[in-house]
Amino acid sequence: MNLSYFFLKRSGSPGYDHSFLPALAWSHPLKGKWAVTSEVWGTTHQNETTGGTTSLLAAATYQVRPRLVLDSGMNFGLRGNIPRATFLVGFTYSIFDLYHPSRR
């Protein structure tokens, strides 16, 4: 679960707009190195002309090595002025093990 708050500079006028970005994520391991994940997320309205959004993300992940994970999925725009479907592909590489410092 995440909650972000954004200060957004107004284009062509003084001051700032603001927006919240809540997200609720779920993931579950499958067989072997595979896992699935999903996330519901969105934004609150930014100002009188820019409304809020809601999206649903569904993805599969594959752990190549302990520190390298490949992922791909689809993001579905449910509400707001956003694309109705977007394909995503990426990777995560951990450069530092925060929870298990080097063992001597």
C-alpha positions, 0 to 999 in steps of 0.5 A: 500500500502506498500513498504519494503527494505531488506538488505540481507547478502550474503552466503559465500561471503562478502557484502550484496544484496538488494531487494524491496518488494512492496505490494498493498492490498484491503479489503471489508466487507461482510455480518455480521462479514465476509470480503474479502481481496486480495493483489498483492505483489512481490520482485525485483531481489536480485542478478544475480542468484536470480530473482524477484517474483510476487504473488496474495493473496486472503483471507476471514476473520471472526471477532470473537470478536472486537480484534480477527480475524480469516483468511484463504486464498490462495497465488498464485505464478505468477512469480519467483521460488516460490510455485504456490499455498499455503494455509494460515490460521491464526489469529490476536489478538490486544493486545493494542487499539492504536486509542482509549486509555482507557476511564475513 
